[in-house]
Amino acid sequence: MSTPQLVVHHDKELMAQAAAARLITKIVDAQTSRGSASVVLTGGRNGNGLLAALAAAPALDAVDWARLDLWWGDERFLPEGDPERNVTQAREALLDSVPLDPERVHAMPASDGPHGSDVEAAAEAYAAELAKAAGPENHGPVPAFDVLLLGVGPDTHVASLFPELPAVRETERTVVGVHGAPKPPPTRISLTLPAIRAAREVWLLAAGEDKAEAVAIALSDAGEIQAPAAGARGRARTLWLLDTAAASQLPRSLYPPASP
């Protein structure tokens, strides 16, 4: 796994704009070299901020949206269209305004979908969808995502992998149902750390003083069971995209000057 790299921006708005520009470049490069690209989206404050920045980005049209696969790192197990679902928020922020191929938008199942309230069956179905999309070159049960985005919670959780809960301990399955999440709603679907680590690049987003302690813990050689963000690594690159507030508890020597 790759060693974490840090980019620190002055504030959350600059962080979102720079991350959007960086993501567009990565998607275009992947589409140029391999014909298509795959990105795993994240919800929450910073994930939705990135999508909003993408929607306003001058280079938005450089992406061939019909050749982009979108996946999710986790989802709240709620009915289709619920405003709290990550996919609902993503559609409002960006997806409904770009010409995506609907067959390549891989939303996680809803609680009123074909699996009903059985979150474990829903997780298994998503794992099967990932496995179907993985080619022989991926050497595993999930595609080698070009970029996998993750927000970092104040408790160091990423996706819906919370400290000490069973999901963060999973080593075999790629997708699991999550029960008893410490923030509502308690029932969720999440990629596991093995699935996250299949990505070529993992980008972790954190902005605000309320994320500073979590960032410091995750980057201080903490164990992934106690600090799930510490275990989120990409195969080729692990990038922490922060604002100065989120980086405020890190040793200054650990990160470079703020990027433009």
Secondary structure, DSSP 4 states (H G I P E B T S, - for coil): -PPEEEEEESSHHHHHHHHHHHHHHHHHHHHHHHS-EEEEE--HHHHHHHHHHHHT-TTGGGS-GGGEEEEESEEE---TT-TTSHHHHHHHHTGGGS---GGGB-PPPPTTSTTTT-HHHHHHHHHHHHHHH--GGG-SSS---SEEEEE--TTS-BTTB-TTSHHHH-SS-SEEEE-S-SSSSS-EEEE-HHHHTTSSEEEEEE-SGGGHHHHHHHTTT--TTT-GGGG---SSEEEEEEETTTTTTS-GGGSPSPP-
